Amino acid sequence: MLQNTQPILKNLVLIGGGHSHAIVLKLFGNNPVAGVNLTLITPDQYTPYSGMLPGHIAGFYNYAQCHIDLQKLCKFVKAKLYLDRVIGLDLKNHKVLCANRPAVDFDILSIDIGSTPAKLSVSGAAEYAIAAKPVAQLLEHWYKLQEMVVKNPQKPLTISIVGGGAGGVELALSMLAGLRKLEIENLELHLWQRTGELMPNHHPLVRRMMLEILINQGVKLHLGESVCEITPTIDNKLEIQSESGLILKCDRVFWVTQASAANWVENSGIDTDKKGFILVNDNLQSVSHPHIFAAGDIATMINYHLPKAGVFAVRQGKPLYENLQRIILGQSLKFYKPQTEYLSLIGTGDGRALATRGNLTLPPHQLFWHWKDCIDRRFMAQFQNLPKT
């Protein structure tokens, strides 16, 4: 029997199943590089697509429609899949340290693990608030909340969402829509924002439109209120307190504040920015370790000021794949230049979406939701309709 004597040229390890890495895997499956030993390490088999997540919470999509099956994708690519949590790197010996399995050797490493909301500085937030990321954890709490409402729709429910950026606003409208579809009778939803305006990184017209929509939907806004403490009460509720002294009792607190990086990244020795995100050059390559790449929320491009948004993770997928392929083959790398302006279609939870790009903003309309829906379904189709291997 003939043995396969083809040498392994490189061990390429991907940490995290984010949008960029899903695209990288699909492209390696379409265009395999001989001799590459490809491994994906990620905690969950299913990775959510952020573009459809609010629609899932609002009840427009089921779980399968907005999640990529990484096991199926890795099978197509002929890549190893380790479902485990990374806890550190041994850069001297080129090893990825995992929580539950032996260390994984790498020659080239790529990191796409997203981010988590920053909350540890607020007393009680880590213990009692539900973070918007990781998404699997958020959805677990969301499904339990839905079950509770279905069992007892007459029971009053008060929810607080802390963080009035785009993520917090979209989550508020999606949760409102999802819970109303369950015919809950007495629902209060509170949105907290430490600055005086919602969505501070967006165009003023977007902010005004979304403010009007939230008010019309009955969301209670607490603008200019910095949450400083969350404490449990004797009747199994939570008390949320702001620096102004405002206190509100609620059933659930969801946390959607500024993004932060996993601690192990900063502790690994890779150069990071002040918030712990990996500093990369225009090749999506670590500025301190040229054999390490990063994309998506975990990466900070040193020559561009990019928001932590899924649109960039999607667009970095192909350039990341090309540079990983090039470094494996010993070729020169290619610059990736992100768009300075990009189209945002922001769902309002009611089958409409607002369209904005640069200084142009168009009010919510069903056509924009249909447009967004088509874009999102087309993106997901590439992972759901994989060729049989």
N, C-alpha and C positions, 0 to 999 in steps of 0.2 A: 504493500500500500504506500503510495507516494505521500510524503509529508509536505505541508506548506512551509517552504523555507524562506518565504518573503520576509525580510526583516522589518521589525517595527521601527519606523523612522523617529516617531515622536509620540509621547503620551500627552494628549491634549485633554485637559480637564476643565469642564464648565461647572462653576458653582452657581446654582440658582436657576430656576426655570422661568425667568422673566420673559417679556416679549422679545427682546433682542436674541436671547438664547434659543427660544422656540424657532425663530427665523433661521438662526445659524444652523440648528439641527436639520431643519427642512432642506436647506441649501446643501449641506454636506450629504444628505440622503440623495438629493438630485444629482450631485456632482462629487462622488466620493474621491478622496485623495488616498492613493495606495500607501499602505504602511502606517496609517495613522490609527492609533489606539484611542478611541474617543470615549470619554466617561462624563456622565452628568450626575452631580450630587445635589439633591434638593430634598426638603423635608416631605413634600406632598406629591402624590402621583398626578393630581389635577391642578393645573395652574390657571387662575382666573384671567380673563381678558378685561382690562379696566374699562374699555370703551362700552362694554355691555353690562357691567356690574350694576350701575344704577337702574338700568332697565330690568335686570333680574329682580332687584329688591322691589321695584314698582310693580312687578308681576307680568312684564312683557315677554321675558325669556325664562326657560327652565334652566336647571343647573348645567345640563350637558351642552346646551347651546352657547353658553358663555365660559366654558372651561376647556382647556386643551389637555388631552390625555397624553401625558409625557411618556408613559410606558409604551403606548401604541406608537408614539413618535420615535422613541429610541429603538424600538423593534424595527421600524422602517429604515432607520439610519444604521442599524447594527451597532449601536452604542451601548455601553454598559450603563445601567441606571442604579444608583445607590440612593435609596430613600432614607436619608439621614440628615442630621443638622450639623453644619460645619461650626466648629468652636475655635478654630485658629489655624495658623499657617506656620510651618517650619521652613522658612525661606532658605536657610543655609543648606538644608538637605532636600529641598524641593518636595515637600510633603504637605498634603491637606489633612488637617486633624479633624476627626469626626467624633460625634458624641457616642456612637454605639458600634463603630466598626474600626478595624485597623486603619492606620493612615494610608492615604492614597498618593502614590508617586505621580509627579507631573514634570514635564519638560516645559510646556506652555500652559498658562492658566488664564481663564477668563472668568470675570465675576459679574453677575447680573442678579443681585439679590433684592433689589428694590430698597425701600426705606420703611421706617416705622414712625408714627407720630411722636414728637417729643413731649413727654409728659412727666418725667420723673421728678422735676423740680416742684410740682404742685402736690401738696400734702394729700394723700389718699387716692390720687389719680391712678397710680400703678396698681393699687389693690382693688379699686371699686369701679373704675371707668372701663368701658369696652373700646379698645383701640380700633380704628378703621383698618389698620394693617397689623399683623398678617390677615389677609382676607378670609382665609379658612376659619379663623377664630371669630371674626366678625359675623360670618354667615351662620356659624354654629349658634351664636347668641340670637341672631335674627330669627332663625327657624324656631327656636324655643319660645321666643316672644310671640311669634305667629301662632304657635300651638296654644299658648296661654290665652290669646285673644279669641281663637276659635272655640275653645272650651267655655269661655265666659265673656262674651262680647258686651255684656252690660256693665262689667267692672271698669271703673274709670282708670285711665292710663295716662301718665305724664312722663314724657321723654325730654331729656335735654341733650342737645348736640353742642359740644364745645369746639369752636373753630368756624369762623365765617368766611373762609376762603372758598374757592370754587368747589372743592371736595365736600366741605361742610354744607354748603347751600344745596348742591345736587343730592347729597345724602338725605337732607331734610325733606326735600320735595319727593324723593323716591320713597322714603319711609312713610310719608303721609299718604301717598297714593296706594302703596302696598297694604297699609293697615285699613284704609277706607274700603278697599275691595273686600275685606273680611267683615265689613258692616259693623265695625266697632261703634258704639253709641256715644262714648264720652272720651275724646282724645284731646290732649293738649301737647303741643310740640314747641319747645323753647330752643332758640338758637342764640348762642353766646359768642360775642366777638370783642376782643380786647381793644380794637381800634374803633373809631367812630363810624367807619364805613365798612360794609361787606365787600368781599372780593377786592382787596386793595391793589392787587396786581393787574386788574383788568381795566379796560377803558371805562370812563365815567358813565357812558351811555349804557353799557352792559350792567354796571352796578345799579343804575336807576331802574332799569327794566326788571332785574331780578329782585330788587327790593319791593317793587310794586307787586310782583307775582307772589312773593312770600306773604306780604300783608293781605293780599286778596285770598290766599289759601288759609289764612287764619294762624300762621306761624307767629308766635310771640317772640319778638326780637329784643335782645339785651345788648345794645351796642355801647362801646366804650366801657365794657365791664370785664375786668380781668378775674377769672376764676382763681381762687387761692387755696381752696380746701374742699374736699369731698369726704363726708363722714356718714357711716351707716346709722340708722335710727332703730329704736326698739320695735317698730312695726314693720321691719324688713324693707324699708325704703332708704333712699339716699338723700342727704342734704347737701346741696351745692351752694357754696358761699363765694361771693366776689369781694374784691378789695374795698369796694364802696360800702360793704356791710349788707348788701342784698343777699337774702337767703331764700332758697326755693327747695321744696321737698318734691322728689320725683322717684319714678320706679326704675328708670334706666338712664345712665349717662354714657353717651358715645363721644369718643375723643378723636377729633380730626384737625389737630393743630400742625404746626410746621414740621417738616420731615426731619428725621434724625437717622444716623447710620448705626448698624450693628457694632457693638463694642469690640468684637474680635478683629474687625477690619483695622481700626486704629492701633490696636495692640500688636498687630502682626509685623509692623515695621515698614509697611508700604507708606509712602508719602500721602498725606490727606490734607484737606482743608480744615478750617477751624471747627467745622461740624462733624468731622470724621469721614467725609466722603473722599473716595479715591481720586487723586489728581491725575488727569490724563491729558496727553497732547492731542494734536489733530489726527493722529492715527488711532485714537482710542486706546493708547498704550500708556501704562503707568510711567510717570516722569522719573521714578526712582528705580523701577525694575522692568527693563524692556521686554522680558519674557512674560509679563503679566498685563492683561488687558481688562478693561471694565466698560460697562455700558449701562444705560438706563439710569434710574434714580441714584444708584450707588456711586455713579461717576460724576465728577466735576471737570468739565473741559476748561483748561487754564486760559484759553483764548476767547471763550464765549461765555456770556452770562445766560444760562438756560434755566428755565423753571423746571421743577421736578414734575414732568408731565409725561403720560404714556405715549403721546405722539412722538416724542424724541426717541423713546426706547424702540418703538416700531421702526422708525427711520434709520436708527443706528444698526439694525440687524444685518442688512446686506453689507455695508462697509466693514462691520466687525468680522463677518464671515470672510470677506475678501482679504482682510489683513491677517487673519489667522491662517488662511490658506497660504498667503505669501510668505509669512515668517516660517512656516513649516517647510516650504520649498526653497527657502533662502533667497527670496526675491525682495526688492525694495517695496516699502509700504506705501499706501495711497492715503492722501489727506481726505478727511470727511469734513465737509463744510455744511453745518446745519442752516436751515432756513431762518431768517430773522423774523419773518412773519409767517403765520400758519393759520389755517382755518380751524376754528373751534365750533363744534356743534354741541351746545349744552342742553341736555334734556330737562324738561320742566315737570316730568312725572305724569303728565296728562296726555301723552301722545303727541306732544309738540316739542320743538327744540328751537333754541335761539341760535342764530348764526353770526359769528364775528370773526373778522380778520383785520388786523391793524386798526385803522380808524373807522372801518366800515362795520356797522352793527345793524342787523335786521331783527325785528321782533319775533317772538315765538310763533311758529306756524307748523301745521301738520306736515306740509311738504318737506320742511327741514328735518323733521323726525324721520320721515320716509327715506330721505337722503342719507341720514346718519345710519339708519337701520340697514340700508343696502351696503354702505361702506363696511360696517361692522360684520355683517353676514359674509361678505366677500372675503374679508380678512380671515375669518374663522374657517371658511370652507377649505382653505389650503391645508389645514391640519386635520380636518374631519374626513376628507376624501383622499386618503393616502393610497397609493398603489399597493396592491397585495405583494408581499415579498415571498 
